[in-house]
Amino acid sequence: MNSESKNASSSKPINVSGSTDAIENITKISTEKEKQFAEIETRISKIIEFLQKNNVDVVALENNLATLKSKHAEISNLFSTYIKALNGNGVTTTTTTVNSDDIKTQIKTALANLATFYSGTLKISLNSALSNVNQ
């Protein structure tokens, strides 16, 4: 699953100015991430099902999968907000206008946090649970 974690957490450089090409590029990246996230979640769900059939405790994995899904949703929402910011040169919230550069920074941070969670918590939990099969 190492390639999955790289795909889930790595990102192409995001250098945009609000042009139509830039918006299309970010939309494409967002769509690719959504597909990657769905594939990873499906694979982990299948592993959990396998472990359950082999009477392995999966409570921690189920909790980790829920955390992973929330991280995926956060990143998806950030991409959506970024696209809106590029379309309108800023997204107005109740307190401030969000700059597209701020959102880009938040996306990079969220992707780094996802990579850390995946390579640390989730991967360790998966390996531990899989080592309990047939013991």
Secondary structure as UniProt FT lines:
FT   HELIX           2..9
FT   HELIX           20..53
FT   TURN            54..55
FT   HELIX           59..88
FT   STRAND          91..92
FT   STRAND          97..98
FT   HELIX           100..117
FT   HELIX           118..122
FT   HELIX           123..131
FT   TURN            132..134
//
